[in-house]
């Protein structure tokens, strides 16, 4: 039984200086910590090739009195352990960010049991929401990936130390003439980030060239008044700088679109989007700036400190500092992304390709796309007829009505009536039948119902995307 698991397992062989602290033992750990399937996964995928799990000291919260005298680093697993040992109560905010525990380097991450249990969880495949550039929750589907990255990061910090970054110079709320002059550089890299208000108001613009100072220029104050009457010259200098340099943003499709649409500041042809680069390097991982900070840097996260509706000068100053940090970490992320891709020509070409498409998509977004209303309506009508026939075929084959898009009807038919093995579940633990799961079931069972469900969902999704309101 889990209650019989020892709370402390002394390392076998040579101690590597790493202590692993779990909130509690997992259901697999009936003979010792990290045994069974969870232990195999953790050993072979999270630890470095030259490292053995039995060279680590393994503990639970029941035994955290004093660390091994040769301990060099600590990995803390689970929100309960993070709250008790680090006094940090939001695991998503501190995961992967270097911490200090009893004077030693520490990393807090998700519990291996939580990561392992969600390997067969199916995500919301139909959700194509706009990605957030700042802080977004981590999908439980990706816990395994982030645990792997966080463990490797701690081992790297123990071996090499924290990546030392020179203190960056900030020029917050400078004289506008100085900021305008700073934009005169050419053939360089311009890091750019803007902070906006929900009322379509530009609060401030942060920018920097290469490793130069970070400039933050306030635009509107909380009362909705401009900080200066001389912004036309500044905006003209910004437009020229965006034309003559490579512009780096995180989610450029927001920042550059906003500047063009609302401020009439045209974008240039050379752009690097660190969010899109993240997607090309790790396609299934989260792409928010908070996640990229934890993955590519040793910096502390500041993404929970923003105030995007400042009411007074103190809140404005907080926002300006937040904007400066955004520009600072973007430089570090881009540098480390390029270093990671240095020996992979295919990956570099992939990132270059997606960055080259940004001006094209921005132009289409601003000017619109020509389409034939007649062809659009004909396609919608044709798909509607297909949907009727697909659903008719499903009902005939099943013997009763099974709605193809229902999250209850389809699992009930496949898992309860046909007794198929459940291959995936939702985060709530209910049997799931998303597209990937249906494709896996189709490989196992020669059942035409699976084909018709997939066809129905494809046509339904296409119709949903085509039902837009033209401007």
Secondary structure as UniProt FT lines:
FT   HELIX           2..4
FT   STRAND          8..9
FT   STRAND          18..22
FT   TURN            27..28
FT   TURN            33..34
FT   HELIX           36..41
FT   HELIX           42..46
FT   TURN            49..50
FT   HELIX           53..55
FT   STRAND          57..60
FT   TURN            61..62
FT   TURN            69..70
FT   STRAND          73..77
FT   HELIX           79..86
FT   HELIX           91..94
FT   TURN            95..96
FT   STRAND          99..101
FT   TURN            102..103
FT   STRAND          104..109
FT   HELIX           112..117
FT   TURN            118..120
FT   TURN            125..126
FT   HELIX           140..142
FT   HELIX           143..160
FT   STRAND          170..172
FT   HELIX           176..182
FT   TURN            183..184
FT   STRAND          189..197
FT   TURN            198..200
FT   STRAND          201..209
FT   TURN            210..211
FT   STRAND          214..218
FT   TURN            222..223
FT   HELIX           231..244
FT   STRAND          246..249
FT   HELIX           252..263
FT   STRAND          271..273
FT   HELIX           274..281
FT   TURN            283..284
FT   HELIX           289..296
FT   TURN            303..304
FT   HELIX           313..340
FT   TURN            341..343
FT   HELIX           345..356
FT   HELIX           358..367
FT   HELIX           373..398
FT   TURN            404..405
FT   TURN            407..408
FT   HELIX           409..411
FT   HELIX           412..417
FT   TURN            427..428
FT   HELIX           435..444
FT   HELIX           448..466
//
